[in-house]
Amino acid sequence: MLRVQKVRIADIYVPAARRKTLHPETVRLLAEDILENGMKTPIQVRADDKRYVLVEGLHRLEAAKWLGEDTIEAYLVQARKH
């Protein structure tokens, strides 16, 4: 069973291939929704030495950054390296 934990946004690495899929307008709209309704689904990260690697949730992560958050709720998952 997955447990939600708070992760420092500064400790999350986003692989270059994943960054290419970012849509700024989606981030803006999601940030507005988060302000009104809160974060509905935690992002997914995997542990990698002293940092975390984003597995799922790029737009939610960027929206949290846009809102000035220092931490984000995340599921720590087992995933293969990209």
Stockholm file with secondary structure:
# STOCKHOLM 1.0

chainA/1-82         MLRVQKVRIADIYVPAARRKTLHPETVRLLAEDILENGMKTPIQVRADDKRYVLVEGLHRLEAAKWLGEDTIEAYLVQARKH
#=GR chainA/1-82 SS CCCEEEEEGGGEECCHHHHTTCCHHHHHHHHHHHHHHCCCSCEEEEEETTEEEEEECHHHHHHHHHTTCSEEEEEECCCCCC
#=GC SS_cons        CCCEEEEEGGGEECCHHHHTTCCHHHHHHHHHHHHHHCCCSCEEEEEETTEEEEEECHHHHHHHHHTTCSEEEEEECCCCCC
//
